[in-house]
């Protein structure tokens, strides 16, 4: 099971394996307070994509296409994270305020789909 949670929410035992999926460390959160087991910054959207998206809901559909393409270009990293998540509760952590339009939503779909491009949405 893969859960999603803002990094600003307190860690919980129910979170299981906690993976931060932001390229930048979130402001105002100490590493001790974050309780992150893995920082998968290489799987976060590129700086260029993140800057373009700017968490604007109007850009969401194009962001998903572009981010899936970035992830498809690194199948080994996606497979490695999928393997680390297998058989245990995992929580993907993100800093965005928008809980429905962020990279963790896309990454979860890809991890659950079984392929690098996440075609089985």
N, C-alpha and C positions, 0 to 999 in steps of 0.2 A: 504494500500500500504506500503510495506517495502522496504526502500532504503538502500543502503550501501555507506559508506563514510569513508575515512581516518580521524582519529581524528586530524590530523595535518592541515586539511582544516578548514577554519573559519566556525563557526556555521552560519546557515541561518534560517530565519523564515520558509522556505519551508521544513526544516528538520523535523518539527513536534516534536514528542517525541523522544529524543536522548538517545540511550542505548549503553553504552560501553560494549563490549563483550570480552575484554582482561582480563586475570587473573592478570596481573601486570599493574600498572598505567604507561602510556606512558611517556617516558623521555622528559623533556623539556616543558611539557604542565602543566600549572597551572589549578587547578580545576575551577577557575573563567573563564579562557580563553576557557576551554573545553566545557562549557555549557552542561554538561551531566545531564540528568534527572534521570537516573538510571544506576548504575554500576552493571551489571549482571555477576560478576566474577565467581560465582558458575557454570555458564553455559559455561564458557570458557574451552578450552581443558586443561586437567590436565598438571601439570608441566612436567611429564614424557613424555606425548604425544607431547607437544609443543617442548621439547628438542629434541626428536627423529625426529620430522618432520623438524625442522630447516628451514622451508619455502623453502624446496627444491622441485621444481616442479616434480622431478622424484619420490618423495614419496607421491604425491598427492592422488592417488587412494587408497592407504592403509591408509593414514591419514583420508580420508572421512569415510572409513569403521570403523576405530577405534573411531573416534570422534562421529559418529552416535551411536555406542555402548555405549559410555559414556553418551550421552544425553538420550538414551533409558533407562538407569539405573536411571534416575531422572525425571520421567514423570510429577510429581507434579510441579517441577520448570519450566519445558517447558510449561506446561499448564498455569501456573501463568503468564509467560511472554507473551504467546499468548493472554491471556485475557487482559493484560495491553496494548497490541498493537491493539486490536480489535477496529474497527471503527474510526481509526485515522492514519494519516501518521506517520510512525515510521522510524527512521534511525538507523541502527546498525553501530556502530563506531568501528573501529579496527586500530591498529597501523602498521600493516604489509605494506611493500612497494608494494608487489604483490597484485594487485587488483582482480585477478581471483583465486588465490590459498591461501585462508585464511579462518578462522573459520566462519566469518560472512556470507560467501557464503553458507556454509553448514547449518548454523543455520537458515538463511532465508528460505531455502528450507524446512526445518523441520517445521518451524512456519507456512508456507503457505500450507503445506501438510495436516495439521489437525491431525497428529498422532506423537507420541513421537519419533519414529524411522525414520520418514520422508521417508517412502517407496515410496510415490508418487512423485518421482523426476521429 
